[in-house]
Amino acid sequence: MFFSSFIHAPEFPSSAKWLNTESSLSLKKLRGHVIVLDFWTYCCINCIHILPDLKYLEEKFAGQPVAIIGVHSAKFKNEEREENILSAIERYGIHHPVVIDDQHRIWESFAVRAWPSFVVIDPQGKVVSQFSGEGHRQELEVIIQKLLDEGKRSQSLAEKPLELHSKPIIQNSTLAFPGKICIDAETDRLFIADSNHHRILECQLTSPTEAKILNVIGKESQGKADGSYPQASFNQPQGLAYQDNQLFVCDTENHVLRQIDLKKQLVATLAGTGEQASWGSTGGGGKVTELSSPWDVAVTKEHLYVAMAGSHQIWKYEFSSQEIYPIAGNGGENIVDGASLRAQLAQPSGLSLFKDQLYFADSEVSAIRKLDLAAMEVSTLIGNGLFVFGLQDGELEDALLQHPLGLVTTDKEIFIADTYNHALRKINLESSQISTLIKRESGAVCSIEDKKCEVLPLNEPNDVKIWKRNLYIADTNNHLIRVFNLDTHTLDELTIHE
């Protein structure tokens, strides 16, 4: 929306912490620039969706007095921490400056009410436009160009744009923000979505804490190419599911499902066009139907079940008809149980299929829920709302999680990667109780012989899977796979040999 009478933009707080830039910024320092403020929080799938739009605008107006600035206004408590925001900046390849919006002071000063939201400020420091949600790239492009043209005529533009961008961080470890994992128990193979290296690793578990890389699937660069392992490419892959020498992959940032034939060593696209689906899609033929950020996948002989995080739904792909369509969630973002297509989900990000129950981590409502595939009903084990979260054990009705992303189910238990609590949790399905197996100890000071400081704590774990008596954890922000032994309760690092 355009403002009928322009108002002066309120100045950033002088105490605000700036990231991804060499010095603090202010509206005074940016006078003469067209400024686009992007209000975001890094858990938000919609905020992730608009990052390519911002990158396009940065490239389109490179060398001109245009400043894209991220205003990180956290939803979850964990997202307030500077080191976690820095990890998100690295993970999503953000090159523009980001200001930490402590206590939502900038958010409130601009009367922002939703993530993501955009505020456009003209070279004189006046707010000229403000809107929310996805799909505004063309509007932003038109507004920026109009303000640049007007600025040239009025000679109000800065003679030289400020140099705002910092150098990207290069991750040199074997893994870079590993997402989901998958284990074939018959052959002791571990598959890893090495998300920020844009590839899949096929590994042989030679012991509970050691693995050898058998194959690297995909180039170490973004792309969407099918073909042989060296030819194929992915874009931040996440969910993995294995069956009969076929590996199914949620190629998340490409908005497609891929199939890897492990015998022929070939990658093919099963579903998705590469374009993000608009809201309200009802599905159709796999290769002609647009998807929206598929985040995890589970497989049966007949179907794939897909956590479609971007549309707040669960979809099903049929091998026989090659069709894909939603089976749970009406597209609204909330926590509402009931008949599957009337229920509401909130960014489902982890799946675990056990018999006729599809359990899922519903991240934005900090919930563990399940879809009864026989009755086609959604119910909730833990979770109470979009802004109800924390770390609390005990009865499931009182329990609290914080943005969980992964889980694995057995006949009696559910193990949860409780991502923003940096924790591994366990639900006992017989007693309806939850307990914490691993958590990050509070406090940053360690003393000599302090046992709680002997082991590297988890850092936003994304997934957990079970093999024999060990839980394998994608320790995403530590760029590791960790191994928790259920008998000894010891936590080790998986050594990966190349």
C-alpha positions in Angstrom: 0.0 0.0 0.0 1.1 3.6 -0.7 0.6 6.2 2.0 -1.6 9.1 1.0 0.4 11.5 3.2 4.0 10.5 3.8 5.4 10.4 7.3 9.0 10.6 8.4 10.4 7.2 9.3 11.4 6.8 12.9 15.1 6.4 13.5 16.6 3.0 14.5 17.4 2.7 18.2 21.0 3.9 18.7 21.7 0.9 20.9 20.5 -1.7 18.3 23.0 -4.4 17.3 23.9 -4.7 13.6 25.0 -7.9 11.9 26.3 -8.6 8.4 27.8 -5.1 8.0 31.0 -3.5 9.2 29.4 -0.6 11.0 26.1 0.4 12.6 23.6 2.1 10.3 21.1 4.9 10.8 18.4 6.5 8.6 20.5 9.7 8.9 23.5 7.8 7.4 21.3 6.3 4.7 19.8 9.7 3.7 19.7 9.8 -0.1 19.0 6.1 -0.4 15.8 4.2 -1.2 15.5 1.9 1.8 13.5 -1.4 1.9 13.1 -2.8 5.4 12.3 -6.5 5.6 10.7 -7.5 8.9 11.5 -11.2 9.4 12.1 -14.0 11.9 14.2 -16.9 10.8 11.7 -19.7 11.8 9.1 -18.3 9.4 8.7 -20.2 6.1 7.1 -17.1 4.5 10.2 -15.1 5.4 12.4 -17.7 3.8 10.2 -17.7 0.6 10.9 -13.9 0.0 14.7 -14.1 0.3 15.1 -14.8 -3.5 13.0 -11.7 -4.1 15.3 -9.6 -2.0 18.4 -11.2 -3.7 16.8 -10.3 -7.1 16.3 -6.7 -6.0 19.8 -6.4 -4.6 21.2 -7.6 -8.0 18.8 -5.5 -10.0 19.7 -2.3 -8.2 23.4 -3.0 -7.5 25.6 0.1 -7.6 22.6 2.4 -7.1 21.6 4.1 -3.8 19.3 1.3 -2.7 19.6 -0.3 0.7 17.9 -3.6 1.7 17.9 -4.0 5.4 16.6 -7.0 7.4 14.9 -6.2 10.7 15.0 -9.4 12.7 12.0 -9.3 15.1 12.0 -12.6 16.8 9.0 -14.8 17.4 10.6 -17.5 19.5 12.8 -16.9 22.5 15.6 -18.8 20.9 15.6 -16.5 17.9 16.5 -13.5 20.0 20.1 -14.8 20.5 22.7 -13.1 18.3 24.6 -16.2 17.6 21.5 -18.0 16.3 20.6 -15.1 14.0 24.1 -15.1 12.7 23.7 -18.9 11.9 20.5 -18.1 10.1 22.2 -15.4 8.0 24.8 -17.9 7.0 22.4 -20.7 6.4 20.2 -18.7 4.1 23.0 -16.8 2.3 21.8 -13.3 3.4 24.2 -10.6 2.2 22.4 -7.4 3.3 22.7 -5.8 6.7 20.5 -7.2 9.5 19.5 -5.2 12.7 18.4 -7.1 15.8 15.1 -5.7 16.8 15.3 -6.1 20.6 11.8 -6.1 22.2 10.2 -5.3 18.8 10.9 -1.6 19.2 11.4 -1.1 15.5 8.5 -3.4 14.7 6.2 -1.3 17.0 7.5 2.1 15.7 6.5 1.1 12.1 3.2 -0.5 13.3 4.2 -3.9 11.8 1.8 -6.8 12.6 3.0 -9.8 10.5 6.0 -11.7 9.2 7.2 -10.9 6.6 6.4 -7.2 6.2 8.1 -4.5 4.1 8.5 -0.8 4.6 9.8 1.4 1.8 11.5 4.7 2.7 12.3 7.4 0.2 15.6 9.3 -0.1 14.2 12.1 2.2 13.5 9.6 4.9 9.7 9.4 4.5 7.7 6.2 4.6 6.0 5.8 1.2 4.8 2.2 1.2 4.1 -0.7 3.6 2.7 -4.2 3.0 2.9 -7.8 4.3 3.2 -11.3 3.0 4.7 -13.0 0.0 4.6 -12.2 -3.7 5.5 -8.5 -3.7 8.7 -8.5 -5.8 7.2 -6.7 -8.7 5.6 -4.1 -6.5 8.8 -3.5 -4.7 10.7 -3.3 -8.0 8.3 -0.7 -9.4 8.3 1.4 -6.3 12.1 1.4 -6.0 12.5 2.4 -9.6 10.0 5.2 -9.3 11.7 6.6 -6.2 15.1 6.4 -8.0 13.7 8.3 -11.0 12.1 10.9 -8.8 15.3 11.2 -6.8 17.4 11.8 -9.9 15.0 14.6 -11.0 15.0 16.3 -7.6 18.8 15.6 -7.1 18.0 14.0 -3.7 19.9 10.8 -4.2 23.2 10.1 -2.6 26.1 10.6 -5.0 27.6 7.2 -4.1 25.8 4.3 -2.4 27.1 3.1 0.9 29.0 -0.2 0.9 26.7 -2.3 3.0 27.5 -5.9 2.3 29.8 -8.2 4.3 31.7 -11.1 2.9 29.7 -14.4 3.1 31.0 -17.0 5.6 32.4 -20.2 3.9 31.7 -23.4 5.8 34.7 -25.7 5.5 33.5 -28.7 7.5 32.4 -31.9 5.9 28.8 -31.0 6.6 27.1 -27.6 6.3 23.8 -27.2 8.2 22.8 -30.9 7.8 19.0 -31.1 7.6 17.2 -34.5 7.6 18.7 -38.0 7.9 17.6 -41.5 6.9 18.8 -45.0 7.8 18.4 -48.2 5.9 18.6 -50.8 8.8 19.1 -53.8 6.5 22.4 -52.5 5.0 23.4 -50.1 7.8 23.5 -47.1 5.4 23.0 -43.6 6.6 21.8 -40.9 4.2 22.4 -37.2 5.1 20.8 -34.2 3.5 23.9 -32.0 3.6 21.7 -29.0 3.0 24.0 -26.0 2.6 26.4 -28.1 0.4 23.3 -28.8 -1.7 24.0 -32.5 -1.9 23.1 -35.9 -0.4 25.6 -38.2 1.2 25.3 -42.0 1.1 27.3 -43.4 4.0 28.1 -46.8 5.4 27.9 -47.1 9.2 31.0 -49.1 10.1 30.4 -48.7 13.8 27.8 -46.8 15.9 30.1 -43.7 15.9 31.8 -44.0 12.5 30.7 -43.9 8.9 32.4 -43.9 5.5 31.0 -41.9 2.6 30.1 -44.3 -0.2 28.7 -41.7 -2.7 28.2 -38.0 -3.0 25.0 -37.2 -4.8 24.8 -33.8 -6.4 27.1 -31.0 -7.2 28.2 -28.8 -4.3 26.3 -25.9 -5.7 22.7 -24.8 -6.1 20.7 -26.2 -9.1 17.8 -28.4 -10.2 19.4 -30.8 -12.7 18.5 -34.4 -13.0 20.9 -37.1 -14.2 23.9 -39.0 -12.8 25.4 -38.2 -9.4 28.0 -35.8 -10.7 25.4 -34.1 -13.0 22.6 -33.7 -10.5 22.0 -30.7 -8.4 19.8 -29.7 -5.5 18.9 -26.5 -3.6 18.9 -26.9 0.2 17.5 -30.5 0.3 15.8 -31.6 3.5 13.6 -34.7 4.0 14.7 -38.2 3.0 13.0 -41.5 2.9 14.4 -44.9 1.8 12.7 -47.9 0.2 14.0 -50.7 -2.1 17.1 -49.0 -3.2 15.2 -45.8 -3.9 15.8 -42.6 -1.9 13.2 -39.9 -2.0 14.2 -36.3 -1.3 12.5 -33.1 -0.5 14.4 -30.6 -2.6 13.1 -27.8 -0.5 14.2 -24.6 -2.0 13.6 -26.0 -5.5 10.0 -26.8 -4.4 10.3 -30.3 -5.9 10.4 -34.0 -4.9 13.3 -36.0 -6.3 13.9 -39.8 -6.6 17.4 -41.3 -6.5 17.9 -44.7 -7.9 20.7 -46.0 -5.8 21.5 -48.9 -8.2 21.5 -46.9 -11.4 22.9 -43.9 -9.6 20.5 -41.5 -11.3 18.4 -38.6 -9.9 15.0 -37.8 -11.4 12.2 -35.3 -10.5 9.0 -36.9 -9.3 6.8 -33.9 -8.6 7.0 -30.1 -8.7 7.8 -27.7 -11.5 10.5 -25.7 -9.7 8.0 -22.8 -9.0 6.5 -22.3 -5.6 2.7 -23.1 -5.4 0.3 -20.3 -4.7 -2.1 -20.6 -1.8 -5.0 -23.0 -2.2 -3.5 -25.5 -4.7 -5.5 -28.7 -4.9 -2.8 -30.7 -6.6 -2.7 -32.7 -9.8 -0.2 -34.5 -12.0 3.1 -34.7 -10.2 5.3 -33.1 -12.8 2.9 -30.3 -13.6 1.9 -29.4 -10.0 3.7 -26.7 -8.1 4.7 -27.4 -4.6 5.6 -25.1 -1.6 8.7 -25.9 0.4 8.4 -29.7 0.9 10.3 -30.3 4.2 10.0 -34.0 5.0 8.8 -37.2 3.4 7.7 -40.7 4.5 7.2 -43.7 2.2 5.0 -46.8 1.8 4.8 -49.2 -1.1 2.0 -47.1 -2.6 2.5 -43.6 -1.5 4.8 -40.8 -0.4 3.6 -38.5 2.4 5.0 -35.0 2.3 5.2 -32.3 5.0 4.4 -29.3 2.8 5.7 -26.7 5.2 5.1 -23.8 2.8 1.3 -24.4 2.6 0.8 -25.7 6.1 -0.4 -29.1 4.9 0.4 -32.7 4.4 0.3 -34.0 0.8 0.3 -37.5 -0.7 2.0 -38.6 -3.9 0.6 -41.8 -5.5 3.2 -44.0 -7.3 0.5 -45.6 -9.5 -1.2 -42.4 -10.8 1.8 -40.1 -10.4 -0.5 -37.6 -8.8 0.1 -35.4 -5.8 -2.5 -33.6 -3.6 -3.2 -32.4 -0.1 -4.7 -34.8 2.5 -4.5 -32.8 5.7 -4.7 -29.1 6.4 -6.9 -26.4 4.8 -4.0 -24.0 4.3 -4.7 -21.9 7.3 -1.9 -21.6 9.8 -3.0 -22.6 13.3 -3.6 -25.6 15.5 -7.1 -27.0 14.8 -7.9 -30.7 15.1 -10.6 -32.7 13.4 -11.3 -34.0 9.9 -8.1 -33.9 8.0 -9.0 -31.4 5.3 -10.7 -29.1 7.7 -7.9 -29.2 10.2 -5.3 -26.5 10.4 -1.5 -27.1 10.6 1.4 -24.7 11.1 4.5 -25.4 9.0 4.8 -29.2 9.4 8.5 -30.0 9.2 9.0 -33.6 10.3 7.2 -36.9 9.6 7.3 -40.3 11.2 5.1 -43.1 9.9 4.1 -45.9 12.3 1.5 -48.4 11.1 -1.5 -46.3 10.2 -0.5 -43.2 12.2 1.5 -40.4 10.6 3.1 -38.4 13.4 4.4 -34.9 12.6 6.3 -32.1 14.1 4.2 -29.0 13.6 6.9 -26.5 14.2 5.2 -23.0 14.3 2.7 -24.2 17.0 5.5 -26.1 18.8 3.5 -29.2 18.5 3.6 -33.0 18.0 0.5 -34.1 16.2 -0.7 -37.1 14.3 -2.8 -37.9 11.2 -4.9 -41.1 11.6 -4.6 -42.5 8.0 -7.6 -44.8 8.5 -10.0 -42.2 10.0 -8.4 -39.3 8.2 -8.5 -37.3 11.5 -5.8 -34.9 12.9 -5.2 -34.9 16.7 -2.6 -33.2 18.9 -0.4 -34.8 21.5 1.5 -31.7 22.6 0.8 -28.1 21.5 -1.5 -25.2 22.3 -1.0 -22.3 19.9 1.2 -20.2 17.7 2.7 -18.3 20.7 2.7 -21.1 23.3 6.1 -22.6 23.7 8.9 -23.5 26.2 10.5 -26.5 27.8 8.3 -28.4 30.2 8.2 -32.1 31.0 5.5 -34.2 32.5 1.9 -34.8 31.3 1.5 -34.3 27.6 -1.4 -31.8 28.1 0.9 -29.5 30.1 4.1 -30.2 28.1 5.9 -27.5 26.1 8.2 -27.6 23.1 9.9 -24.9 21.1 9.7 -25.1 17.3 10.5 -28.9 16.9 11.5 -30.0 13.4 12.1 -33.7 13.6 10.9 -36.9 15.2 11.0 -40.7 15.0 8.3 -43.1 16.4 8.6 -46.6 17.8 5.8 -48.8 19.2 6.1 -47.2 22.6 8.0 -43.9 22.2 8.5 -40.8 20.1 11.9 -39.2 20.1 11.8 -35.5 19.2 14.4 -33.1 17.9 13.2 -30.1 20.0 15.0 -27.6 17.8 14.8 -24.3 19.5 15.3 -25.8 22.9 18.5 -27.4 21.6 17.1 -30.6 23.1 16.3 -34.3 22.6 12.9 -35.2 24.1 11.1 -38.5 24.6 7.3 -39.1 24.7 6.2 -42.3 26.4 3.1 -43.3 24.5 1.9 -45.7 27.3 2.1 -43.2 30.2 1.4 -40.1 28.1 4.5 -38.4 29.6 7.4 -36.5 28.1 10.9 -36.3 29.4 14.1 -34.6 28.3 17.1 -36.8 27.4 19.5 -34.0 26.4 19.2 -30.2 26.8 21.6 -27.3 26.8 22.6 -26.3 30.3 21.9 -22.8 31.3 24.8 -20.4 32.0 27.9 -19.8 29.9 30.6 -20.2 32.6 32.4 -23.5 33.1 34.6 -24.5 36.0 37.3 -27.2 36.2 35.8 -30.7 36.3 32.4 -29.4 35.5 30.8 -32.4 33.7 28.1 -30.4 32.0 30.8 -28.6 30.0 32.5 -31.8 28.8 30.2 -32.4 25.8 29.3 -30.0 23.1 25.6 -29.2 23.5 23.2 -29.6 20.7 22.6 -26.5 18.5 19.2 -26.4 16.8 18.9 -30.1 15.9 16.7 -30.7 12.9 16.1 -34.4 12.9 16.5 -37.7 14.8 16.4 -41.3 13.6 17.0 -44.7 15.4 19.4 -47.5 14.5 19.8 -50.4 16.9 20.1 -48.7 20.3 21.4 -45.4 19.1 19.7 -42.2 18.1 21.2 -40.3 15.3 20.7 -36.6 15.5 21.2 -34.0 12.8 23.0 -31.3 14.9 22.3 -28.7 12.4 24.0 -25.5 13.7 27.1 -27.5 14.9 27.4 -29.0 11.3 27.6 -32.5 12.8 25.7 -35.8 13.2 25.6 -36.8 16.8 24.9 -40.3 18.3 23.0 -40.8 21.6 23.2 -44.2 23.1 19.9 -45.2 24.7 21.6 -47.6 27.2 24.5 -45.5 28.4 23.0 -42.1 27.7 26.2 -40.9 26.2 26.4 -38.4 23.4 29.1 -38.8 20.8 30.0 -37.3 17.5 29.7 -39.4 14.3 33.1 -39.5 12.6 32.5 -39.3 8.8 35.4 -40.6 6.7 35.7 -39.3 3.2 
